[in-house]
Amino acid sequence: MARKEPPPKLNRVPELLRENERSQRWLAKKLGISANAMNSISQQKAQPLERLFQIAEILGCSITDVINVDYKPDLKDKHSK
């Protein structure tokens, strides 16, 4: 059985929370979302753009601090199939 690769790292939410000494639960409460929804964002399973902007505002940083600007999808593979 093939090993499932982890999702690409699209956001830096977990790192920013650690840097600000805050928890996912704290951020979920500030955003007015469930802990499960916050976990999906932190684990790269959901990337709601509006929420990422809200996270930047709450944490007092730029959206470019929240998103992983170094992530570059390999578009050649997707278009060749």
Beta strands, then each sheet from edge to edge (+ up, - down):
end
